[in-house]
């Protein structure tokens, strides 16, 4: 009986409190929304939040870069790290996910155990580590020498298929359903394994598993696939070398063109080879000459461009190239003779 009375008294008191509070909000109170904000305090808090966010971002990216760089030094460890992220992203961390991931590993055991898969994984692990450092800013940014080292490994014969395949597929497409005679099983395995890494680095399981894709916005290298030799050269390495006025870029151009020449001679039919020599190769040489001009070797670059125009008078880009070279010549030397009327 006492207990029941005590409960009734409690509820009566709470009811009075509710009426008082309700009256304060609805009748006599000012309400939270009408309180005057201390703007100076709010601005200081915002600054602190930004600093906290930047610190957290740097810690996450630094850890990812450090861990992946370490894993990328050994192929076996790189594969382990990649497969762990692949499992987490594609199958989840549940028991059912582990079961399905195990079934996938059994089904794809030949691909996973292949040398091509291991090499592709190791390159991607190294690449994502470099991209994370690019996102950290100038102080942590990889040096041109580090990007050159990566590109050198990417373009080794056992790794580099991008240039040759780009030339072959762009110039001559095999008939539908046609199969190459004597095609090695290892070649098919290599194509299958490397095909897993066609997506940009930002979409890699290594990035998605660590939930750092948002931190890579605005980083050009993050939008490039780790194994795409052409894209790595044009969008990552080439701009960096031009920025530093590094003439190593011209040597890389010569190596790329030589590899493409060799690839065309070996893999492309006569018609395709002619198209490459008449159309694609002059474009590559023109790009090289433009980079040579950007590096300050104007006279040599202009001479090279004149030679391209003389030897390719029917190229579709002739008019564009003439206009570009004319602009360089007219604005690049005060010793040129006056225009004839």
Secondary structure, DSSP 8 states (H G I E B T S, - for coil): -HHHHHHHHHHHHHHHHHHHHHHIIIII---GGGS---HHHHHHHHHHHHHHHHHHHHHHHHHHHHHHHHHTTSHHHHHHHHHHHHHHHHT-SSHHHHHHHHHHHHHTHHHHTSHHHHHHHHHHHHHHHHHHHHHT-TTT---HHHHHHHHHHHTSTTT--HHHHHHHHHH----TT---TT--HHHHHHHHHHGGG-S-GGGSHHHHHHT-GGGGTT-GGGGS-TT-HHHIIIIIIHHHHHHTT-THHHHHHHHHHHHHHHHHHHHS-HHHHHHIIIIIHHHHHHHHHHHHHHTT-HHHHHHHHHHHHHH-TT-TTHHHHHHHHHHHHHHH-TTS-----
